[in-house]
Each structure stands twice: as structure tokens, then as C-alpha cells.
Amino acid sequence: MTTGTFRGLITLVLIIAFLGIVRWAYSRRRREAFDEAANLPFADDEPHDEREGRR
């Protein structure tokens, strides 16, 4: 096996892995979990108390 063939096979494996990850990320089954994760920065764990001057 020459170096060029080996590099070509590695490239093919990486392209297939990349396409698999893209397919997984955009699958309908994952949409709800990703939407929930996208809203985590907006979740408020602690209520604000205006009387104590917290913001």
C-alpha cells in the first residue's frame, strides 16, 4: 500500500465520519434536545430580588 492510497483511504473515512455527524446533528430525533440546550443560557436559576438591589 502506497502513501497516496493510505492518505486517500484516511480521507474517505474522515469524509464518511463527517457526513455521519452532520446527519446525526440534523436528525429530527435530536431536534428537541438541541432546542432545549440552545435555550439553557436563558434559563434563570435564581429569582431576582429587587429589594436587595441584586440584578
Biopython code that builds the backbone (N, CA, C, O; Angstrom):
import numpy as np
from Bio.PDB.StructureBuilder import StructureBuilder

atoms = [
    (1, "MET", "N", (0.860, -1.172, 0.000)),
    (1, "MET", "CA", (0.000, 0.000, 0.000)),
    (1, "MET", "C", (0.907, 1.235, 0.000)),
    (1, "MET", "O", (1.778, 1.395, 0.855)),
    (2, "THR", "N", (0.676, 2.083, -0.968)),
    (2, "THR", "CA", (1.492, 3.286, -1.067)),
    (2, "THR", "C", (0.955, 4.376, -0.149)),
    (2, "THR", "O", (-0.161, 4.287, 0.363)),
    (3, "THR", "N", (1.754, 5.384, 0.043)),
    (3, "THR", "CA", (1.367, 6.503, 0.907)),
    (3, "THR", "C", (0.142, 7.217, 0.349)),
    (3, "THR", "O", (-0.735, 7.631, 1.107)),
    (4, "GLY", "N", (0.079, 7.362, -0.970)),
    (4, "GLY", "CA", (-1.064, 8.034, -1.587)),
    (4, "GLY", "C", (-2.363, 7.270, -1.371)),
    (4, "GLY", "O", (-3.401, 7.877, -1.106)),
    (5, "THR", "N", (-2.317, 5.953, -1.480)),
    (5, "THR", "CA", (-3.508, 5.131, -1.252)),
    (5, "THR", "C", (-3.949, 5.228, 0.206)),
    (5, "THR", "O", (-5.139, 5.355, 0.494)),
    (6, "PHE", "N", (-2.995, 5.169, 1.112)),
    (6, "PHE", "CA", (-3.294, 5.265, 2.535)),
    (6, "PHE", "C", (-3.935, 6.612, 2.857)),
    (6, "PHE", "O", (-4.929, 6.666, 3.581)),
    (7, "ARG", "N", (-3.387, 7.677, 2.336)),
    (7, "ARG", "CA", (-3.950, 9.011, 2.572)),
    (7, "ARG", "C", (-5.349, 9.135, 1.970)),
    (7, "ARG", "O", (-6.227, 9.766, 2.557)),
    (8, "GLY", "N", (-5.553, 8.535, 0.806)),
    (8, "GLY", "CA", (-6.872, 8.550, 0.189)),
    (8, "GLY", "C", (-7.899, 7.812, 1.028)),
    (8, "GLY", "O", (-9.031, 8.273, 1.172)),
    (9, "LEU", "N", (-7.511, 6.661, 1.589)),
    (9, "LEU", "CA", (-8.428, 5.905, 2.449)),
    (9, "LEU", "C", (-8.749, 6.659, 3.732)),
    (9, "LEU", "O", (-9.896, 6.662, 4.180)),
    (10, "ILE", "N", (-7.753, 7.293, 4.320)),
    (10, "ILE", "CA", (-7.989, 8.097, 5.528)),
    (10, "ILE", "C", (-8.933, 9.255, 5.219)),
    (10, "ILE", "O", (-9.831, 9.559, 6.004)),
    (11, "THR", "N", (-8.726, 9.895, 4.076)),
    (11, "THR", "CA", (-9.608, 10.993, 3.667)),
    (11, "THR", "C", (-11.040, 10.495, 3.491)),
    (11, "THR", "O", (-11.986, 11.161, 3.914)),
    (12, "LEU", "N", (-11.201, 9.350, 2.882)),
    (12, "LEU", "CA", (-12.532, 8.775, 2.677)),
    (12, "LEU", "C", (-13.207, 8.467, 4.015)),
    (12, "LEU", "O", (-14.392, 8.750, 4.191)),
    (13, "VAL", "N", (-12.467, 7.895, 4.946)),
    (13, "VAL", "CA", (-13.012, 7.586, 6.272)),
    (13, "VAL", "C", (-13.425, 8.860, 6.987)),
    (13, "VAL", "O", (-14.485, 8.901, 7.612)),
    (14, "LEU", "N", (-12.611, 9.894, 6.905)),
    (14, "LEU", "CA", (-12.940, 11.155, 7.574)),
    (14, "LEU", "C", (-14.151, 11.839, 6.947)),
    (14, "LEU", "O", (-14.955, 12.438, 7.662)),
    (15, "ILE", "N", (-14.294, 11.762, 5.645)),
    (15, "ILE", "CA", (-15.468, 12.345, 4.976)),
    (15, "ILE", "C", (-16.725, 11.607, 5.403)),
    (15, "ILE", "O", (-17.750, 12.232, 5.674)),
    (16, "ILE", "N", (-16.656, 10.279, 5.466)),
    (16, "ILE", "CA", (-17.815, 9.486, 5.894)),
    (16, "ILE", "C", (-18.172, 9.812, 7.347)),
    (16, "ILE", "O", (-19.350, 9.942, 7.681)),
    (17, "ALA", "N", (-17.160, 9.943, 8.210)),
    (17, "ALA", "CA", (-17.420, 10.305, 9.608)),
    (17, "ALA", "C", (-18.051, 11.688, 9.706)),
    (17, "ALA", "O", (-18.989, 11.886, 10.479)),
    (18, "PHE", "N", (-17.552, 12.638, 8.937)),
    (18, "PHE", "CA", (-18.104, 13.989, 8.939)),
    (18, "PHE", "C", (-19.567, 13.980, 8.503)),
    (18, "PHE", "O", (-20.409, 14.610, 9.143)),
    (19, "LEU", "N", (-19.868, 13.280, 7.433)),
    (19, "LEU", "CA", (-21.246, 13.217, 6.955)),
    (19, "LEU", "C", (-22.152, 12.523, 7.968)),
    (19, "LEU", "O", (-23.317, 12.895, 8.113)),
    (20, "GLY", "N", (-21.632, 11.529, 8.663)),
    (20, "GLY", "CA", (-22.409, 10.873, 9.715)),
    (20, "GLY", "C", (-22.735, 11.813, 10.859)),
    (20, "GLY", "O", (-23.852, 11.802, 11.377)),
    (21, "ILE", "N", (-21.765, 12.628, 11.257)),
    (21, "ILE", "CA", (-22.000, 13.593, 12.336)),
    (21, "ILE", "C", (-23.002, 14.653, 11.904)),
    (21, "ILE", "O", (-23.871, 15.037, 12.686)),
    (22, "VAL", "N", (-22.892, 15.126, 10.681)),
    (22, "VAL", "CA", (-23.842, 16.120, 10.168)),
    (22, "VAL", "C", (-25.243, 15.535, 10.132)),
    (22, "VAL", "O", (-26.205, 16.200, 10.514)),
    (23, "ARG", "N", (-25.361, 14.303, 9.680)),
    (23, "ARG", "CA", (-26.679, 13.653, 9.623)),
    (23, "ARG", "C", (-27.256, 13.498, 11.033)),
    (23, "ARG", "O", (-28.445, 13.734, 11.246)),
    (24, "TRP", "N", (-26.422, 13.105, 11.990)),
    (24, "TRP", "CA", (-26.874, 12.949, 13.365)),
    (24, "TRP", "C", (-27.324, 14.294, 13.944)),
    (24, "TRP", "O", (-28.349, 14.371, 14.622)),
    (25, "ALA", "N", (-26.556, 15.346, 13.675)),
    (25, "ALA", "CA", (-26.856, 16.660, 14.243)),
    (25, "ALA", "C", (-28.158, 17.244, 13.694)),
    (25, "ALA", "O", (-28.857, 17.969, 14.402)),
    (26, "TYR", "N", (-28.485, 16.936, 12.453)),
    (26, "TYR", "CA", (-29.682, 17.490, 11.842)),
    (26, "TYR", "C", (-30.849, 16.507, 11.818)),
    (26, "TYR", "O", (-31.853, 16.765, 11.155)),
    (27, "SER", "N", (-30.736, 15.390, 12.528)),
    (27, "SER", "CA", (-31.829, 14.425, 12.530)),
    (27, "SER", "C", (-33.011, 14.961, 13.340)),
    (27, "SER", "O", (-32.837, 15.758, 14.262)),
    (28, "ARG", "N", (-34.168, 14.529, 12.994)),
    (28, "ARG", "CA", (-35.384, 15.002, 13.674)),
    (28, "ARG", "C", (-35.452, 14.533, 15.117)),
    (28, "ARG", "O", (-36.025, 15.219, 15.964)),
    (29, "ARG", "N", (-34.876, 13.371, 15.410)),
    (29, "ARG", "CA", (-34.908, 12.849, 16.782)),
    (29, "ARG", "C", (-34.109, 13.725, 17.741)),
    (29, "ARG", "O", (-34.431, 13.767, 18.928)),
    (30, "ARG", "N", (-33.090, 14.419, 17.273)),
    (30, "ARG", "CA", (-32.235, 15.235, 18.116)),
    (30, "ARG", "C", (-32.716, 16.673, 18.246)),
    (30, "ARG", "O", (-32.199, 17.419, 19.077)),
    (31, "ARG", "N", (-33.684, 17.072, 17.449)),
    (31, "ARG", "CA", (-34.116, 18.474, 17.408)),
    (31, "ARG", "C", (-34.579, 18.978, 18.777)),
    (31, "ARG", "O", (-34.182, 20.066, 19.193)),
    (32, "GLU", "N", (-35.403, 18.213, 19.478)),
    (32, "GLU", "CA", (-35.921, 18.657, 20.766)),
    (32, "GLU", "C", (-34.788, 18.846, 21.785)),
    (32, "GLU", "O", (-34.778, 19.825, 22.531)),
    (33, "ALA", "N", (-33.851, 17.920, 21.812)),
    (33, "ALA", "CA", (-32.734, 18.032, 22.754)),
    (33, "ALA", "C", (-31.857, 19.237, 22.428)),
    (33, "ALA", "O", (-31.409, 19.941, 23.333)),
    (34, "PHE", "N", (-31.610, 19.478, 21.144)),
    (34, "PHE", "CA", (-30.782, 20.614, 20.762)),
    (34, "PHE", "C", (-31.506, 21.939, 21.009)),
    (34, "PHE", "O", (-30.869, 22.924, 21.382)),
    (35, "ASP", "N", (-32.815, 21.978, 20.808)),
    (35, "ASP", "CA", (-33.568, 23.204, 21.101)),
    (35, "ASP", "C", (-33.528, 23.514, 22.594)),
    (35, "ASP", "O", (-33.399, 24.672, 22.992)),
    (36, "GLU", "N", (-33.639, 22.478, 23.409)),
    (36, "GLU", "CA", (-33.568, 22.671, 24.857)),
    (36, "GLU", "C", (-32.176, 23.157, 25.267)),
    (36, "GLU", "O", (-32.056, 24.055, 26.100)),
    (37, "ALA", "N", (-31.150, 22.584, 24.700)),
    (37, "ALA", "CA", (-29.779, 23.006, 25.012)),
    (37, "ALA", "C", (-29.509, 24.428, 24.534)),
    (37, "ALA", "O", (-28.757, 25.163, 25.173)),
    (38, "ALA", "N", (-30.111, 24.817, 23.423)),
    (38, "ALA", "CA", (-29.907, 26.166, 22.907)),
    (38, "ALA", "C", (-30.515, 27.215, 23.829)),
    (38, "ALA", "O", (-30.044, 28.352, 23.854)),
    (39, "ASN", "N", (-31.543, 26.862, 24.582)),
    (39, "ASN", "CA", (-32.209, 27.808, 25.476)),
    (39, "ASN", "C", (-31.623, 27.813, 26.887)),
    (39, "ASN", "O", (-32.067, 28.601, 27.721)),
    (40, "LEU", "N", (-30.646, 26.964, 27.180)),
    (40, "LEU", "CA", (-30.058, 26.923, 28.514)),
    (40, "LEU", "C", (-29.447, 28.250, 28.961)),
    (40, "LEU", "O", (-29.577, 28.582, 30.139)),
    (41, "PRO", "N", (-28.792, 29.024, 28.107)),
    (41, "PRO", "CA", (-28.242, 30.299, 28.579)),
    (41, "PRO", "C", (-29.316, 31.280, 29.061)),
    (41, "PRO", "O", (-29.014, 32.205, 29.815)),
    (42, "PHE", "N", (-30.539, 31.088, 28.639)),
    (42, "PHE", "CA", (-31.615, 31.992, 29.022)),
    (42, "PHE", "C", (-32.367, 31.505, 30.257)),
    (42, "PHE", "O", (-33.254, 32.201, 30.752)),
    (43, "ALA", "N", (-32.030, 30.338, 30.754)),
    (43, "ALA", "CA", (-32.695, 29.795, 31.945)),
    (43, "ALA", "C", (-32.249, 30.602, 33.165)),
    (43, "ALA", "O", (-31.076, 30.946, 33.310)),
    (44, "ASP", "N", (-33.197, 30.887, 34.021)),
    (44, "ASP", "CA", (-32.920, 31.676, 35.215)),
    (44, "ASP", "C", (-33.045, 30.760, 36.421)),
    (44, "ASP", "O", (-34.147, 30.346, 36.781)),
    (45, "ASP", "N", (-31.912, 30.443, 37.049)),
    (45, "ASP", "CA", (-31.923, 29.528, 38.184)),
    (45, "ASP", "C", (-32.364, 30.210, 39.475)),
    (45, "ASP", "O", (-33.037, 29.608, 40.311)),
    (46, "GLU", "N", (-31.981, 31.453, 39.623)),
    (46, "GLU", "CA", (-32.242, 32.158, 40.861)),
    (46, "GLU", "C", (-33.137, 33.361, 40.588)),
    (46, "GLU", "O", (-32.810, 34.184, 39.733)),
    (47, "PRO", "N", (-34.265, 33.481, 41.299)),
    (47, "PRO", "CA", (-35.135, 34.643, 41.062)),
    (47, "PRO", "C", (-34.466, 35.938, 41.528)),
    (47, "PRO", "O", (-33.713, 35.955, 42.502)),
    (48, "HIS", "N", (-34.756, 36.998, 40.820)),
    (48, "HIS", "CA", (-34.183, 38.304, 41.164)),
    (48, "HIS", "C", (-34.958, 38.912, 42.325)),
    (48, "HIS", "O", (-36.179, 38.786, 42.409)),
    (49, "ASP", "N", (-34.246, 39.558, 43.196)),
    (49, "ASP", "CA", (-34.871, 40.228, 44.336)),
    (49, "ASP", "C", (-34.547, 41.711, 44.224)),
    (49, "ASP", "O", (-33.429, 42.131, 44.522)),
    (50, "GLU", "N", (-35.516, 42.497, 43.796)),
    (50, "GLU", "CA", (-35.320, 43.926, 43.558)),
    (50, "GLU", "C", (-35.043, 44.687, 44.862)),
    (50, "GLU", "O", (-34.363, 45.712, 44.834)),
    (51, "ARG", "N", (-35.554, 44.206, 45.999)),
    (51, "ARG", "CA", (-35.382, 44.916, 47.253)),
    (51, "ARG", "C", (-33.935, 44.910, 47.728)),
    (51, "ARG", "O", (-33.491, 45.867, 48.362)),
    (52, "GLU", "N", (-33.196, 43.847, 47.431)),
    (52, "GLU", "CA", (-31.819, 43.774, 47.887)),
    (52, "GLU", "C", (-30.856, 44.386, 46.895)),
    (52, "GLU", "O", (-29.653, 44.424, 47.151)),
    (53, "GLY", "N", (-31.346, 44.859, 45.786)),
    (53, "GLY", "CA", (-30.504, 45.508, 44.796)),
    (53, "GLY", "C", (-29.750, 44.542, 43.900)),
    (53, "GLY", "O", (-28.815, 44.946, 43.209)),
    (54, "ARG", "N", (-30.132, 43.297, 43.899)),
    (54, "ARG", "CA", (-29.495, 42.334, 43.014)),
    (54, "ARG", "C", (-30.004, 42.519, 41.601)),
    (54, "ARG", "O", (-31.134, 42.957, 41.386)),
    (55, "ARG", "N", (-29.173, 42.186, 40.652)),
    (55, "ARG", "CA", (-29.590, 42.278, 39.254)),
    (55, "ARG", "C", (-29.335, 40.993, 38.565)),
    (55, "ARG", "O", (-29.619, 40.864, 37.374)),
]
sb = StructureBuilder()
sb.init_structure("model")
sb.init_model(0)
sb.init_chain("A")
sb.init_seg("    ")
for serial, (resi, resn, name, xyz) in enumerate(atoms, 1):
    if name == "N":
        sb.init_residue(resn, " ", resi, " ")
    sb.init_atom(name, np.array(xyz, "f"), 0.0, 1.0, " ", f" {name:<3s}", serial, name[0])
structure = sb.get_structure()
